[in-house]
Structures are given as C-alpha cells and as structure tokens.
Amino acid sequence: MITCYVLERRTTINLKALAVVYLFIHLFVLFSRDENLLCGIIKSMVGDD
C-alpha cells in the first residue's frame, strides 16, 4: 500500500518535471526562431534601455 503511494507520488513529480522541461524547450525553440524577441527580453531583464 505504501509503495503504491510512493510510486504514485514519484510519477506525479516526474510528470511535473517533464512538463517544466518541455515548457523550457518549447520557449527555447520559440526564442531561437525569433531572436529579436529574445534580445528584447534579455534587455528588459538587465534593465538596459
């Protein structure tokens, strides 16, 4: 019973991690296609107008 619970929790954590990784890859692909957007975001993060 406990092992099933632990296994279930691990699966949910893995799915969350996979979702985050997928999101980062998706954003990276999006940015690499639109370099101006990426530059704009970096500039706004640095605060350099």
C-alpha positions as CSV (number, residue, x, y, z in Angstrom):
1,M,0.0,0.0,0.0
2,I,2.8,2.4,1.0
3,T,4.9,1.5,-2.1
4,C,2.0,2.3,-4.4
5,Y,1.6,5.7,-2.8
6,V,5.3,6.4,-3.1
7,L,5.3,5.2,-6.7
8,E,2.3,7.4,-7.4
9,R,4.0,10.5,-5.9
10,R,7.2,9.8,-7.9
11,T,5.2,9.6,-11.1
12,T,3.5,12.9,-10.4
13,I,6.8,14.6,-9.6
14,N,8.3,13.1,-12.8
15,L,5.3,14.3,-14.9
16,K,5.7,17.8,-13.4
17,A,9.4,17.8,-14.1
18,L,8.8,16.6,-17.7
19,A,6.2,19.4,-18.1
20,V,8.7,22.0,-17.0
21,V,11.4,20.7,-19.2
22,Y,9.0,20.6,-22.2
23,L,8.0,24.2,-21.4
24,F,11.6,25.3,-21.4
25,I,12.4,23.5,-24.6
26,H,9.3,25.0,-26.2
27,L,10.3,28.5,-25.1
28,F,13.8,28.0,-26.3
29,V,12.7,26.9,-29.7
30,L,10.3,29.8,-29.9
31,F,13.1,32.3,-28.9
32,S,15.7,30.8,-31.3
33,R,13.2,31.3,-34.1
34,D,12.6,34.9,-33.0
35,E,16.0,36.3,-31.9
36,N,14.7,39.9,-31.6
37,L,12.2,38.8,-29.0
38,L,14.9,37.0,-27.0
39,C,17.1,40.1,-27.2
40,G,14.2,42.3,-26.0
41,I,13.5,40.0,-23.1
42,I,17.2,39.9,-22.1
43,K,17.5,43.7,-22.3
44,S,14.4,44.2,-20.2
45,M,15.8,41.7,-17.6
46,V,19.1,43.5,-17.5
47,G,17.3,46.9,-17.4
48,D,19.3,48.3,-20.3
49,D,17.2,50.6,-22.4
